[in-house]
Amino acid sequence: MAKSKRIKPVKGARRTRARVGRTMLTPYQKILIDPCNAELTRPYSGELGIVQRFVYDGTINTGGILTCGYLILQPQRPGQAKLAFNASVDAAPVAYDGYAPGYFFVTANGAKCRALAACVQLFASGASFSNLTGEWAIGVLSADTINQGQSVSVDNLFQLSNQRGTLSKEPVEAKWQPGVLDHTYNTVSEGMGADNNLVFIAYRGAPAGVQLSYRYTTVLEWTPKAGVGIPSTAAIAPGVNHVAEVSALSRAAPGWWHKTTEAIMADMGLAARYVARQGLSLAAGAATNRLNQTFGALML
């Protein structure tokens, strides 16, 4: 009696199922989605600088009749602009200043810098949970959209926003996406151009005078200037194609720049499990075909 050939299970199927979530991300993508905690990396080409994470904490909406406002972060410069208003239709000139993460440090110690990742977070204080109202809007824009001295209202920023929601006890977070030229070094005094990006959070309809807290986080690569006692690396890095990496991240996890890290991991885990299931289905189909071919040969 002829013996049928035993079909071995496809190797690696279980391992494929386990390879989901964060392991699918490159080091640069990890720091883009989690500027606050991800391991620091050097993704850009050119001179190797010193990579550090900087933060800046503050408050907004502290006046008794203020109900709306905005936070704008230019991580590449670095610079920021914040302002609160009585009404969302009110407009005032945008004034960028140095109260942004790393500005004073790099001004004192650096020759030039470039941003790797950044985010803006807006928090409601515990005392305001019971009467908190209002809505938020976030966005990533080219820097020339909101120039120094340009008259801008909160409603203007809502029109430019890419994502909106209601104020609640959950923090609002907007993550920066680098522009085409954000991989190049700038001096701190240089302005931002059309190929540099900024990130913002705007809010309106908040209870009058209810204080809101915020945090800016920026990961910067900077080079030391003469006199600070830090030698130059004199080394060049090949770098990655940062535009391609951001594009791939956006395809794998749409909306990553306004979602929590946990939500992004969940999205990517589902995508990976789908791919794994498709791979297992194809493997099972191939095994069935081999089995049919084996029995067909035995019947001849």
C-alpha positions, 0 to 999 in steps of 0.5 A, a space after each residue: 500500500 502506498 504511503 501518503 506524504 506527510 505535509 509539514 506545517 509551514 515554518 515561521 507562521 507562528 513567528 509571523 503572527 507575533 511580529 506586530 506593533 512596534 517592531 514594524 517601525 523604524 527607529 525614526 518612526 518610533 521617535 516621530 510617534 512618541 517624541 516624549 519617550 522613544 529612544 533617541 536616534 540620528 535619522 538625518 544625513 550630514 554632520 553628526 550632532 548631539 541629540 537631546 530631548 527638551 521640554 517646556 511647560 506652561 499655562 494658558 487661558 488664565 485671564 478671567 474672561 478668556 475662552 479661547 486661544 492657540 499654541 504654535 510650535 516651530 521645532 526647527 527654529 526652535 520657537 513658539 507662539 501662544 495667545 488667548 482671546 475673549 472671542 474666537 473671531 478676535 485676531 492679533 499679530 502672531 509673535 514667535 518667541 524663545 519660550 520653546 524647548 531647547 531655545 535658550 540652551 541651544 542659543 547659549 551653547 549651539 552653532 546650529 540645530 535641527 528638529 527630529 521630532 516634536 509634539 504639543 500637549 494641552 491638559 485640563 486641570 483636575 478642578 475644571 473637569 466638572 464644568 469643562 466645555 469647548 472644542 479643540 483643533 490641531 494641525 501641521 502646516 508649512 511654516 509660511 502659512 503663519 508668519 511672524 506678525 501675521 494677524 491670526 484668529 482662533 477661528 482661522 486656525 480651526 479652518 486650517 486644522 486637520 483634526 477636531 474634537 471636544 475638550 475633556 479630561 483626556 489630554 489633546 496631543 498634536 505631533 509634528 511632521 517634518 517638512 522637506 527641508 527640516 532635515 537641514 541645520 538652521 541657526 537659532 536666529 534663522 526664520 522658517 521657510 515654506 519647506 519647514 513645518 510647524 504644529 499647533 493646537 487651538 481651542 475655543 468655547 472653554 469656560 472663562 478663565 479656567 486655566 489650561 496647562 500645556 507641554 511642548 516636547 522637542 527632540 533636537 540635534 545640535 552642534 556645539 559652538 566655540 567656547 563651550 568645551 565640547 569638541 565637534 564629532 567631525 563625522 558624517 552620517 548617511 541618514 535615511 530618507 525622512 520624507 519616505 519614512 513619514 510617508 510609509 508611517 502615514 500609510 501604515 497608521 493613518 492619523 498617527 500624528 494626532 493619536 496616542 502611541 497606544 492607539 497607533 500600536 493597536 492600529 498597526 497590530 491589527 494591520 500586521 495581524 491581517 497581513 499575517 492571516 493573509 500569509 497563513 491563508 496563502 500557506 494553507 492554500 499552498 499546502 492543500 494544493 501540494 496535498 492534492 497533487 500528491 494524492 493525484 499522483 498516487 491515483 495514476 
